[in-house]
């Protein structure tokens, strides 16, 4: 009995995909074909599970998925929600249905760049880190000279040492939080990091912001590969391309939740404390600017409360850190919005 059981375990382990590529799908018909084509044009797809969840799309996305599933019945699995649940719930479904050792999210309006999966496989086979960080490029319908001059063909998603496996958590959090790129699709993680209930917050925007720092704090080893693996499409109808007050409220809710994740780490590592405080300040200033622009200044005192609770450094300590670094403009902006919030609360 025990011999049969161990044989089954070995067989299951051998059949387990080394990677699950996770694609949430909702009303993305104009871009889904290009997304899937970029996936199935990759070298090294052996052992890769491509898992898509149709979140009750009302356009032609289900037909596109069906056509690709018929062409690639082995690697492509399609799941359909019974009712529309939103991006966070869809990503949670993908995590729970995945079987791969590593998980990689890909938005259905983005693309994998040529050679991405082969390069990832090479890195994982050689290094086996818990977390792999990659770079990205912006995809625009009309690329202008200013976009090229801004370096949009290769955007570094991480501000830290490349091409080496490290375990320095302070360096990892600093490299993530200072540039502020917290999207989940440029982070490939071990499936085991999602155990014990790490999931996206359902019904909220900025869901990546609520999850990626917690994911990074769970990683024991990490690697930044300074290669462009994702083409990140800029389109007018995307969630973050349109601004409304509710989205900024959700951003501040995500910030409030982050405070508990980095509190302990910040106490033992001043690099994490500063990087987290700076990220909190950037989010706070962005939210304040928006509600002031739309004439909704009554929200300012509440935003100040969230910032104060989430930031590992007090406002005075952060202002002092900015001045010591020569970040005068950041110090002036933070001081301005602190004053605006206090005035609005009187």
PyMOL commands that set and color helices and strands:
alter all, ss='L'
color gray80, all
select helices_A, chain A and resi 2-15+29-40+61-71+87-97+116-127+145-149+169-177+184-186+191-194+207-218+239-241+245-268+270-293+297-310+315-325+328-344
alter helices_A, ss='H'
color red, helices_A
select strands_A, chain A and resi 19-25+48-54+76-80+102-105+111-112+131-139+187-190+222-233
alter strands_A, ss='S'
color yellow, strands_A
deselect
rebuild
show_as cartoon
